[in-house]
Amino acid sequence: MDRSNEQESLARDTVLRSGSLTISFGLEFIERRAAMRFSRSIEEYLSNSTLHGARFIVDKDASWLERIFWVICLVVSWYASWLLIKASLSAFENNAISFVVESSYRDWNTNFPAIIVCESKNMDRIQEVAEQLWGADHDFTLEEVLSEIAFFRGESYHTVHECSGEESTASCFYSNFSYYAQLVRSSCVDSISNCEWNNKPFECCKYFHRMETELGICYAINSLQAGKNKGPKLNMYSNRYTGPGTLTMELHTEATVFILGNEEVPTLVTPKTDFLVVGPYISFTRYISKRDIENDEEIRQTSVYQRNCRFADENILGVHNYYSYSACTVQCRKDRQMELCNCSSHLSPNSPDWQLCNMDGLECLNRNYEDLSVIIAKWSKRRGRKGLVCDCLPSCTEVDITTVSDSKDNMVGEQNPVSRIEVGLIELPTERYKRNLVRGKLDLVVSIGGTTGLFVGASLLSFVEIFYYITIRPYTTYMDDRLKRMVFD
């Protein structure tokens, strides 16, 4: 009995070994057959390829020395082709744009800069609102608090001193600062009057539209950012038929008058050369020169990275409806305020109420004033300097506005506390910058096609051949062989 079991076990082991050998042999055969089929496909491709020199590598009549020679030639050609293609790609990414100066000025229409009026002080209005809130017999330090809230510029010394801590004044308010700011700020009708464009009167507040800025409510004419770019627009173009344009107006409050590009906005750090600080009984006159940037129509085809600028309608900001460098810095400051204090200034434009600071937030903004008020470069931040680092690109339509002359005169005999403002072009521009596209997508295709054609004789169909010989050709060959076997069997 034991002997018979041993014989059965030996027989079973023999069968298993023979089966495993058969399977192993079968797998090796399949692998060898697949490798042979693949090598035949490669050989067939090289023999029939349109790439120059490839057929000599598998030419059966060629010696091994000839084959090595053609392999070296192909490798060198492909490497040289890759170097030139890489250089073309780099030039397309980094040097696709060129700047030139145009001087064919006879047919230009020059748009006047945006003029933005932002009230900077109004003690009569502050006193009036203070009496409404606290009565005639109120603590006069509250007027300083109200002034800081209404004309907030990043610091709030009196507000924090009087209204925070255990010894705060009982009549202080601790939230909803934007409401009190609006109570104080003057309306357009109360601020601007007697407007003229090229000595032709027009209705001021029909064309000066409300603009939310980080300086509070302002009024702007000829600005993309004002009034959500809706409402009537005054034609403020100058050319050789109209002559240089001039805008005049009268202001009934102390204000800052900004002279900016059409997509720019006033900020806490606007350069002093870009605004006038005006007060009553003074006539201010400023003449400017303006140099525009014109963009080639094909510039829109390039990426923001290539041209290193953004068009106004390529907006990524929440605080303003159109992109500009100054609008980007406003967004940058707001983001930093949210990061440091978990809230933003109550004058932040287009911000929901839940983001606006209460008294605790205002105290936080005051503590971090140095970090929030100045824009610095990244390298300066690394050296320990306090300030705001903003990664903001310029606008593609940014303008160069230069002050040519400034003058102030007393308004003799004027009874009302008004100021007269005159801003004009000193002359029509004779030059402008133009951004041209020198390497477009079509140029890149032509460059790559020319390079591959020159060095390896390749075309687009040459690369289609590679796909064909790797996929479709082996499949059709396999199906033909299978069909023949079925017929003969």
Buried (B, 14 or more C-beta within 10 A) or exposed (E): EEEEEEEEEEEEEEEEEEEEEEEEEEEEEEEEEEEEEEEEBEEBBBBEBEBBBBBBBBEEEBEEEEBEBBBEBBEEBBEBBEEBBEEBEEBBBEEBBEEEEBEEBEEBEBBBBBBBBBBBBBEEBBBEBBEEBBEEEBBEBBBBBBBBBBBBBBBBEBBBBBBBEEEBBEBBBEBEBBEBBEBBBBEBEBBBBEBBBBEEEBEBBEBBBBBBBBBBBBBBBBBBBBBBBEEEEBEBEBBEEBEBBBBBBBBBBBBBBBBBBBBBBBBBBBEEEBBBEBBBBBBBBBBBBBBBBBBBEBBEBBEEEBBEBBBBEBBEBBBBBBBBBBBBBBBBBBBBBBEBBEBBBBBBBEBEEEBBBBBEBBBBBBEBBEBBBBBBEEEBEEEEEBBBBBEBBEBBBBBBBEBEEEEEEEBEEBEEBBBBBBBBBBEBBEEBBBBBBEBBEEBBEEBBEEBBBEBBBBBEEBEEBEEBBBEEBBEEBEEEEEEEEEEEE
